[in-house]
Amino acid sequence: MRYICQVCGYIYDDAKEKAPFASLPEDWKCPLCGAMKSDFKPEAVSQPKAIKKQTPVEADADLTKLSAGQLSALFSNLSRGCEKQYKNEEAGMFRELADYFSSITPAVQDATLESVAALLQSDIDNYGNVRATADAAGDRGAARVCVWGEKVSRMLSSLVNRYLRDGETMLADTNIWVCTVCGFIYIGDEAPELCPVCKVPAWKFEKIKGRAE
């Protein structure tokens, strides 16, 4: 039996490992990305599927209205994208827009870890529909965004659930690293050799410093 990490794709093969997956302790973590045991799913046996013609669906007008927080995140990502292309002037303008919308974003009243966990799970559950729409439209770029977005959402969900279970001990005597390309977050003494999501090398990771550093 093979089990696949839903965050990074690491495969735990019972036939090749010393112990079956079911016998691993509940606090066992993915050796590649640090995801929890519960983030692994049995490998599905692929079945041939009939190709169905997708009917284009027009998005509701309300879905095109972004909040100040969403606009801040959008412009922040555009700024980072420009930085990667060495377009520093454009990056600076997008950063100013991101900072402005961040400054007018109202505080979230129920910003608990439990609510964050629920929102992340909702995003994960909806990625299938979003990916189907991208595939139906033949939009390879959007489909790629869906792949990365789902992986990063699963990673964040795994981290939040680990923190809900383990508390501050999860972060004791270790470091936090963020991939500057895709946003993958890794907890460990050193950054991973390759990002489990976008495969960039370790030097693309930034170490998050605590308040005392």
N, C-alpha and C positions, 0 to 999 in steps of 0.2 A: 504494500500500500504506500502511496506517495501523498505527502501533504505539502501544500503550497502556501507560502506567506503571501497574504493579500496586500501587503505593503510593498515589498520589493521583489517578489517572485522567487525567493529562495525555495528550493525543493528539499524536503526531508524525506528520504527514501528508506523505508523500513528495511528493505533488502540489503542496503549498503551501510546502515548505521549499526552501532553496537547494541542499541536498545530500541524497541518499537516506540513509535510516537506516543501511543496511548499511555505508556509507562513513565513518560517524562513528568517531572514535578510541575505544578501549576505556575510556579514562578520562573520556569524555563523561558528563555528569550531567544529570538532569532539570532543566529551567530553573525548574520550579515548586517541587519538594520536595527536590531534590538526590539523588534515587535514582540508582543506577548504571545504565548502559546495559543490563546483563543483567537488570534488573528490568522491562524493557519486553517485551511479548509482542505478536505480530501480532494484529490485530483478527480475531476469529473471525466467520465468516459464520453468522448466526443461522439455525437450522433449526427448523421447527415441531416441537414435541414433543407426544407424546400424554400426556394427563393421567392419571397413575396414582394410584390410591387408596393412601394411605400407611397401613400397619398400625402402630398405636401400639406402641412398645417400652418396656417397663419398665426403668428404669435399675437396674443391679446395686447392691445395698446398699452395697458397698464404695466406690462412686463418690460417695456422700453424705458420706464421712468426709474432712474437710479437715485438712491439716497445719497446724501453728502458723504457718508462713510464708504459707500460703494465707489463713488467717484474718486475719492481719495485713494482707494486701493487700485483703481484702474490707472490713474495718472502715475502712481508710484511704480506700477509695473511697466508702464510706457517709458518712464524715466530710466529704469534699470535696463530696459531693452535698448534704449539709445546709448547708454553707457557701454554696452557690449559691442556696439557698432562704432564706438569712438565719436559719437555725435554729442559732444559735451554741451554745446549751446542749447540744443533741443532738450537734452536731459535736464538741464537747469530749469528750463521753462516748465517742463512737466512736473519737476520737483516742487516748484513754487505753487502750481495748481494743487498738487497733492497736499502740501502743507496747509493751503488755504481751506480746502474742504475738510481736512482733518480738524482744523481749529473750530469749525462750525458744526461738527458732528455732535449731536446731543449724547449725553451719557446714557448708557444702557442700564435700566433700573434692575433687571433681573440677571445681571451678568455673573451667574454662578457657574461653577465647573459642570454641574449637572445639566444646565441649560446649554452650555457649549457642546457637551457630549451629544445631546439630543439633536442639535443643529447639524453637527458634523455627520451624524448617522443619517439624517434626512438628506444631506447632500449626497452621501454615498449611495443611498437608495435611489436617488433620481438620476444618477449619472448614466444608467442604462438607457433611459428615454432620450437624454441629451445626445448620447453617442449614436443612437438609432437615427435621430434627426440629421446629425452631421453626415452619417453614412448615406442616408437617403438623398441628401443634397450633393453627394460626391465631394464634400469639402474635407480634404485630407488634413488641412491645417487645423480646422476645428476638431477633427477626430483625434489628432495628436494632442491638442490641448486637453481633451477629455481624458486621454490616457494618463497624462502627467497629473492633471487635476485630481483624478480619482485616487492615484497612488499617494499623492501628498495629503489628500483628505483622510485616507485610511491611516497614514502615518500619524497625523495629528490626533485622530480619534484614538489610536493605540496609546499615544503618549498621555492623553487626558485620562483615559481609563486606567492606565498604570498609576498615574498620580492619585486618582481617586482611591485606588486600592492601597498604594504604598505610602502616600503622603510625602513629606520632606525627605524621607530616607532614600527616595528614588534619585534625588539630586545630590546626596551627600558624597563628598570626596570624589567628584567627577566633573567633567566639563560638558558644555553644551555647544554644539557646532551646527551652523546653518549653511546649506549649499547656496551660494550666491546666484546660481543659475536657475534652479527650480524651486528652492525654498525648503528642501528636505531638511528635517531636524534630526540630529544624531546625538545621543548621550553616551559619552565615553571619554577616556583619558585623551585619546588622539582621534582626529578625524578619520573616517574610513578611507582606504586607499582609493576606492572609486565610489561615487554617489550611487546608491542602489536604484535611484529613479532615472537620472539623466546621464549617468556614467562618466561624469567629469572627474578629474583627479582630485586628490586631497587638498591641493593648494587653492582650489576654488571654494573651500569652506572657510567661513569666518567664525572665530571663537566669540561667544557671547560672554561679555564680562559682567560680573555681579557689581552691586553698588559699592562694595568695599574695595574693588580692584581699581 
